[in-house]
Amino acid sequence: MSKNIETFIGCDSDYRDARAVIFGAPFDSTTSYRPGTRFASRTMRMESFGLETYSLYQDKDMEEIAVFDGGDLELCFGDTPKALAQIEAFTREILADHKLPVMIGGEHLVTLGAVRAVVSQYPDLHVIHFDAHADLRDDYLGVTLSHASVMHRVWDLVGDHKIFQFGIRSGDRSEFLWGKDHVTTQKFNFNGLAEVVKPLQDKPVYFTLDLDVLDPSIFPGTGTPEAGGVGFLELLDAIQIVSKLNIVGCDLNELSPIYDQSGASTAVACKVLRELLLAIL
């Protein structure tokens, strides 16, 4: 008899054989509105078996790729720097074994821990960022480590003109004024994505996907829903464009299952993750 180990559907390869490692970062301690994203990765694993391993969109199957599910990190409560250090250490371990880290948040601040590990191996790192929110504040209520400031902290690591944001439709005016000189922001949609990625073909790229880029009519189960988002098929098309790049790390975050009792948001998140894995591997 074997241990009962729950994995995301199709992600049951041996670690040694895997090209990618998915893992959960159940952390939402800096969430500024509605917490609950710490439950995302666990819920996604359970609900993923409502999906097929086969994608009709791409004519690919999860059974044809090698992905290992590393489970959820046991992140500490009440110590944000330590939690980020735990994420960084686990990501470094995956990179050291020449595998692709794919993280499931958690709130968006978890991205910082993963990017710290990735940029240490790829100093010329560029970042593609899909989100409803700019996340460019230098601090939120006096705290610099916040999901509202995560992309500013990533900028601290990668520098000017290496962050490319799409779908942004919310933020403080000061964020956009600061961003004009430091990042590239496409408001509301994915227009220009194909042109942006052309110069990045030979660059290492980290891809961070905040699921609230989707319109809340499609994805209500999130902590800070913002009307006016993109559609599901638009997102899949954009993922296909990004997948042609040299992706060296990625994450999917900000599902908060408790705010969608229908389970539809979790179903969307699971399908997005399946399509993301099939596209980049």
Secondary structure as the mmCIF struct_conf table of DSSP 4:
data_model
#
loop_
_struct_conf.conf_type_id
_struct_conf.id
_struct_conf.beg_label_comp_id
_struct_conf.beg_label_asym_id
_struct_conf.beg_label_seq_id
_struct_conf.end_label_comp_id
_struct_conf.end_label_asym_id
_struct_conf.end_label_seq_id
BEND BEND1 PHE A 8 PHE A 8
TURN_TY1_P TURN_TY1_P1 ILE A 9 GLY A 10
STRN STRN1 ASP A 12 ASP A 12
TURN_TY1_P TURN_TY1_P2 TYR A 15 ASP A 17
BEND BEND2 ARG A 19 ARG A 19
STRN STRN2 ALA A 20 ALA A 25
TURN_TY1_P TURN_TY1_P3 SER A 29 THR A 30
BEND BEND3 SER A 32 TYR A 33
HELX_RH_3T_P HELX_RH_3T_P1 THR A 37 PHE A 39
HELX_RH_AL_P HELX_RH_AL_P1 ALA A 40 GLU A 47
HELX_RH_3T_P HELX_RH_3T_P2 SER A 48 GLY A 50
BEND BEND4 LEU A 51 LEU A 51
BEND BEND5 THR A 53 THR A 53
STRN STRN3 TYR A 54 SER A 55
TURN_TY1_P TURN_TY1_P4 LEU A 56 ASP A 59
STRN STRN4 LYS A 60 ASP A 61
HELX_RH_3T_P HELX_RH_3T_P3 MET A 62 GLU A 64
BEND BEND6 ILE A 65 ILE A 65
STRN STRN5 VAL A 67 ASP A 72
HELX_LH_PP_P HELX_LH_PP_P1 LEU A 75 CYS A 76
BEND BEND7 PHE A 77 GLY A 78
HELX_RH_AL_P HELX_RH_AL_P2 THR A 80 ALA A 96
TURN_TY1_P TURN_TY1_P5 ASP A 97 HIS A 98
STRN STRN6 LEU A 100 GLY A 105
BEND BEND8 GLY A 106 GLU A 107
TURN_TY1_P TURN_TY1_P6 HIS A 108 LEU A 109
HELX_RH_AL_P HELX_RH_AL_P3 VAL A 110 GLN A 121
TURN_TY1_P TURN_TY1_P7 PRO A 123 ASP A 124
STRN STRN7 HIS A 126 PHE A 130
BEND BEND9 ALA A 132 ALA A 132
STRN STRN8 HIS A 133 HIS A 133
BEND BEND10 ASP A 138 ASP A 138
STRN STRN9 TYR A 140 TYR A 140
TURN_TY1_P TURN_TY1_P8 LEU A 141 GLY A 142
STRN STRN10 VAL A 143 VAL A 143
BEND BEND11 THR A 144 SER A 146
TURN_TY1_P TURN_TY1_P9 HIS A 147 ALA A 148
BEND BEND12 SER A 149 SER A 149
HELX_RH_AL_P HELX_RH_AL_P4 VAL A 150 VAL A 158
TURN_TY1_P TURN_TY1_P10 ASP A 160 HIS A 161
STRN STRN11 ILE A 163 ILE A 168
STRN STRN12 SER A 170 SER A 170
HELX_RH_AL_P HELX_RH_AL_P5 ARG A 173 GLY A 179
TURN_TY1_P TURN_TY1_P11 LYS A 180 HIS A 182
STRN STRN13 THR A 184 LYS A 187
BEND BEND13 PHE A 188 ASN A 189
TURN_TY1_P TURN_TY1_P12 ASN A 191 GLY A 192
HELX_RH_AL_P HELX_RH_AL_P6 LEU A 193 VAL A 197
HELX_RH_3T_P HELX_RH_3T_P4 LYS A 198 LEU A 200
TURN_TY1_P TURN_TY1_P13 GLN A 201 ASP A 202
BEND BEND14 LYS A 203 LYS A 203
STRN STRN14 PRO A 204 ASP A 210
HELX_RH_3T_P HELX_RH_3T_P5 LEU A 211 VAL A 213
STRN STRN15 LEU A 214 LEU A 214
TURN_TY1_P TURN_TY1_P14 PRO A 216 ILE A 218
BEND BEND15 THR A 222 THR A 224
BEND BEND16 ALA A 227 GLY A 228
STRN STRN16 VAL A 230 VAL A 230
HELX_RH_AL_P HELX_RH_AL_P7 PHE A 232 SER A 243
TURN_TY1_P TURN_TY1_P15 LYS A 244 LYS A 244
BEND BEND17 LEU A 245 LEU A 245
STRN STRN17 ASN A 246 ASN A 253
HELX_RH_3T_P HELX_RH_3T_P6 PRO A 257 TYR A 259
TURN_TY1_P TURN_TY1_P16 GLN A 261 SER A 262
BEND BEND18 GLY A 263 GLY A 263
HELX_RH_AL_P HELX_RH_AL_P8 ALA A 264 ILE A 280
#
